[in-house]
Amino acid sequence: KKTIARLSTLADEIDEATDALESALIKYKTVSDVTEAACMIRDVILQKMAELRVVCDEAETVTAEKYWPFPTYGELLFGVK
C-alpha cells in the first residue's frame, strides 16, 4: 500500500511537471528574439526538464523493472549493438 501511494503521488507530480514544461515550451515558441529564446532555454526550459527528471528518476527506482515502460539508463548506455 505504501509503494502504491508513493507511486500515485509521483504520478501526480510527473503530470504537474509535464504540464509546467509544456507551458514553458508553448511560451518559448512565441519568442522571436534569438538571445531571449536562448536565455529562456537556459533559465526556464532546462530547469523544468530537471524538475521532471527528478520525479521520473524516483518513480523508476520504486517501480519493478518489468512494469517500467521505458528503457533504463543501463539499457540506453550499454544496449546499443
Phi, psi and omega per residue, in radians:
K1 nan -0.672 -3.114
K2 -1.126 -0.739 3.137
T3 -1.157 -0.733 3.122
I4 -1.100 -0.745 3.124
A5 -1.103 -0.739 3.133
R6 -1.129 -0.776 3.130
L7 -1.123 -0.623 3.090
S8 -1.115 -0.763 3.091
T9 -1.092 -0.772 3.131
L10 -1.112 -0.675 3.107
A11 -1.075 -0.705 3.082
D12 -1.125 -0.737 3.126
E13 -1.151 -0.666 3.088
I14 -1.105 -0.749 3.123
D15 -1.068 -0.788 3.136
E16 -1.128 -0.761 -3.132
A17 -1.168 -0.634 3.089
T18 -1.145 -0.764 3.097
D19 -1.056 -0.740 -3.141
A20 -1.123 -0.730 3.111
L21 -1.139 -0.766 3.119
E22 -1.074 -0.711 3.109
S23 -1.105 -0.743 3.120
A24 -1.125 -0.674 3.122
L25 -1.179 -0.653 3.085
I26 -1.101 -0.769 3.111
K27 -1.130 -0.719 3.133
Y28 -1.021 -0.689 -3.102
K29 -1.152 -0.285 3.123
T30 -1.574 -0.150 -3.107
V31 -1.410 2.181 -3.108
S32 -1.740 -0.412 3.137
D33 -1.384 2.216 -3.061
V34 -1.104 -0.731 -3.134
T35 -1.148 -0.771 3.107
E36 -1.099 -0.691 3.116
A37 -1.124 -0.751 3.126
A38 -1.101 -0.733 3.107
C39 -1.129 -0.661 3.122
M40 -1.144 -0.710 3.082
I41 -1.063 -0.839 -3.106
R42 -1.101 -0.780 -2.984
D43 -1.591 -0.475 -3.021
V44 -2.048 -1.019 -3.021
I45 -1.056 -0.871 -3.127
L46 -1.093 -0.602 3.096
Q47 -1.149 -0.780 3.123
K48 -1.120 -0.667 3.101
M49 -1.120 -0.722 3.126
A50 -1.125 -0.714 3.116
E51 -1.102 -0.716 3.102
L52 -1.141 -0.716 -3.123
R53 -1.093 -0.663 -3.132
V54 -1.005 -0.850 -3.116
V55 -1.243 -0.630 3.105
C56 -1.137 -0.722 3.104
D57 -1.064 -0.735 3.125
E58 -1.161 -0.734 3.118
A59 -1.067 -0.660 3.125
E60 -1.109 -0.632 -3.096
T61 -1.263 -0.400 -3.118
V62 -1.843 0.084 3.132
T63 -1.847 2.312 3.097
A64 -1.032 2.459 -3.058
E65 -0.954 -0.675 -3.088
K66 -1.205 -0.291 3.129
Y67 -1.763 -0.122 -3.120
W68 -1.440 2.036 -2.991
P69 -1.397 -0.007 -3.081
F70 -2.041 2.716 3.075
P71 -1.156 2.532 3.091
T72 -1.360 2.952 3.101
Y73 -1.046 -0.731 3.120
G74 -1.056 -0.734 3.114
E75 -1.131 -0.679 3.128
L76 -1.184 -0.730 -3.080
L77 -1.340 -0.682 -2.997
F78 -2.023 0.018 -3.058
G79 -1.578 -0.154 -3.135
V80 -1.333 2.236 -3.127
K81 -2.206 nan nan
